[in-house]
Amino acid sequence: MVRTKVLNNAYNLNPSSFVNILHALILLAYDVKTLSNYLDWIGVMCYDMHGSWERETGHIAPLYYDPRDRKEHLNANYSIHHWIKRGADPKKIIMGVPTYGRTWTLETDKNFGLYAPARGPGIAGTYTREKGFLAYYEICEKKWSGHIQNKQGVMGPFAYNDYQWVSYDDENMMKIKGNYIKALGLGGAMVWALDLDDHKNACHRGRYPLLTALNKSLRGSNSERIENSSDGDYNYDKLKKPTNYFKYFNPYMY
């Protein structure tokens, strides 16, 4: 690792890594303190927490834990704090956010909420052509019979039409996640992926509406800090109400 650091300095390299969110995998696969020491930034992939590989609907990228979710570790708040608890420098953590949605085909059109039974992936999009997956521009231009927002900011919206169901992050959720990133003093945000945002203004909200909302949130001047317990024993479920102002953020990592 010393040789790696010397080479990085000599050739002006910026080593980085995209890393997993799964609690068990972090414990088994990563020496977090060493990674934090030698990497310039660590991209935590806070998406694909639920998808059509499961037989029930779920949100692709919840920010906080939803008590109805049987998998309490599958949310960005838990994952980010777990990386910090294991020794990652918060300023090197880049939180990943999706510009696409995960889709399901419901068992019945009578049960269309979160964690509703599903028979498999949703119908492939016209342009992305992958079952269980829709780009944001495919989601926002589609006519949905129902569109549900989470008013508490725990997760982004979901929408449904007949037997088709999708969860995703919208502009409002991008703003919330941008504030969260500033509140924890993280290094910034990354998106997967630029071309999945509405880059052609197909939905008449301007080009790249998700990226724009995230960028504006990161560049904003006001945020609140989420306090960690002093002994480092994080109670992730209670970290839902930011309390203090926190100034540090990097508006150029988005």
N, C-alpha and C positions, 0 to 999 in steps of 0.2 A: 504493500500500500504506500510506503514511503516513496518507492520508485515511481509509482503512478502519480503521486502528487508532484514530484519533480518534473515529470514529463508534461503534466498539465500546465505547470508554470512556464516551462521552456517553450512550449508550442502554443501558448495562450488558448488552451482547450477549456471548454465549459462542460464538464461531465454532468450528466443528468440521468434520471431513470424514471420510468413509469412503474408504479408499484400497486400492488393489490390492496383491497380493503378488508379481505376476510380475516377475522381474528385469528383463527387457527393457522392460516397460511403465513401470516406475519410472524407468529411465534416460531414456526418451523423453518421458514425460508430466508428471513432477513436478519442480518446483524445491524440493527437500526442505528446504533450509535456510530458504528464504523461508516455506514453509508452516509450518515449526516455529516461526518467529518470530512469525507472526501468528495462528495457530490456538491455541485453548485446549487442544484435544486432537485426536489423530489416531487414528482407528479403523482398525486394520490387519485386514482381513478374512481371517483365517487359517482358512478353510474352503473347501469346493468345490475342493480341490486335485486331487481325482480324482472322476470321475462317469461316468455311462453314456454320455456323449459319446465316451468311450474304449472300445475294443474289448477291454479286459481289466479285471479288478477292481482296486481300489486303495482306500487309506484316504482318507476324506473330509478328514481334518485331522490328519495326522501331526505330532507335535511335533518329532521329529528325523529326520534322513535315514536311510532304510533302504537299505543297499547294493544290495538287489535292485531298487530303483526306478530306472528309467532316467532319471528326471527329478530330479536331485539337488537342484534349487533349490525343489522343491515340498514344503516343510515349514516349520512356524512358526519354528523356530530360525533357519533361513537368512533368512527374510523379515524377521524382527524385527531381526536383526543388520545386514541390508542397509540397512534404513531408518535405523538408528543410524549406520552407516558413512557414509551419504550426508548426514548432518547433523541428523537428527531428535533432539530432546531425549527421552531415555528416559522421563522423568517425564510427557511428553505423549502417549506411545504407549499406546493402549488395545487390548489383544489380543483379537481376536474368536474365539469358540468356538461350535460348533454344538450345537443341541439337537434335531437331526434327523440322519437318515442318508441316504446315497446308496446306491441299489440297482441290481443288475444281474440279468439272466436269463442263466444260465451256458450255455455251449455243451454241456456234459455234466455230469451230476451225479457223475461220477467224479473230476473235478478241481475242487476247491472252495476252494483256497487263495488267498492274495494273488497278484495278477497272473495269475489264471486266465483263459483265453479266455471272452469273453462275446458273446452275440448281440445284446444291446441292453439297454434299461432294464428294471428290475424291475416287477412288477405294481403298479399304483396302490393306495394305501392306502384303507381303507374311508372314512376321514374327510377326508384331505387330497386324495385323488383325482387324484394326479399321478404318472405313471409315472417311475420312477427316484428316488423320494423317499418317505421315511416319517418322520413325526414320532416323537419318542422314545416317546411313549405308545403308538404303534402298534407300535413295535419291541419294547418290553418286555412287551406283553401277548400277543405272537405266540409260538407254540410253534415253536422252532427245533430241528432235529435235531443241530446242532453249534454250539458257541459258543467262539471262540478268543480268549484274552487274550494280549497281548504282555507278557511278564514283565519286560522291560527298561524299560518305560515309554516306548518309542519312539513308540507310537501307541495309540489306543484299540482296542477289540475289533472282531471281525467275526463274523457268524453266517450260517448257511446252512440251507436246507431244500429238498430236491429241487433244482430249478433256480434257486431264488431265493437271492440273496446280498446282504448289507447290511454296511456299515461305519459306525461311529458312535463318539461319545464317551460313556462311562458315568460313574457317580459317581466311580469311582476315578481316571479320567483327568482329571476336573474338579479333583480334589485335586492331582494332579501338575501340571497347568497353572497352578493357583493358586500353588503353590510356585515354579514357574518365573517367574511374573510378579513375585513378591516378590524372587526371587533377582536378577533383572536390574534391579530398581528401576523397573519400568514404572509407568505411571499407574493401571492397573487392567485390568479385563476387561469385555467386552460380549458379549452372547449374541444369536444369531439362531435362534429368537426366543422370547419368553416363552410364547406360546401353544402352542409345539411341545413344551415340557417336559410332564411328566405333571401337569398342573394340577388334575386331578380325582382323583388317587390311584387311578387305574385298575389300577395294578400293585402296589398295597399296599406302597409304600415311602415313603409320605408325599407330600404335595403338593409339587410342584416339587423333585424329588429332585436333579436336576442343578444347578439354581440354588442350592439349599441347600448342596450339597457344595462348590461353587465359593466361595460366600459364606463358609463356615466356614474354608476353606483361606486365603482372603485375610485373614480376621480373625485367623488363628492367629499365634502369637508367634515361631515358629521357622522359619527358612529358611536356605538356603545360597546364597552368591553365586557366580555363574558369572563367572570372570575373563576379560577381554578381553586380547589381546596389547597391549603397551605402545605399539607403533608404529601401532596402528589397523588393521593388516592382519589382519583376522579370519580365522581358520581355523575355519569354521563346523562342519566335520565333527568337530573335536576337542572342541567345547564340549558335552560330554555328561555330565561329572561335576562338579557344583557343589562348591566347595571351602571357602568361608568363609561366616561368618554375615553377613547383611545385613538391616538393620532397616527400611529404608524400604518402605512399601507404602501404598496407598490402599484401605481396605476398603469404601469407600462407592461405588466405581465398579464395578458388577457388573450 
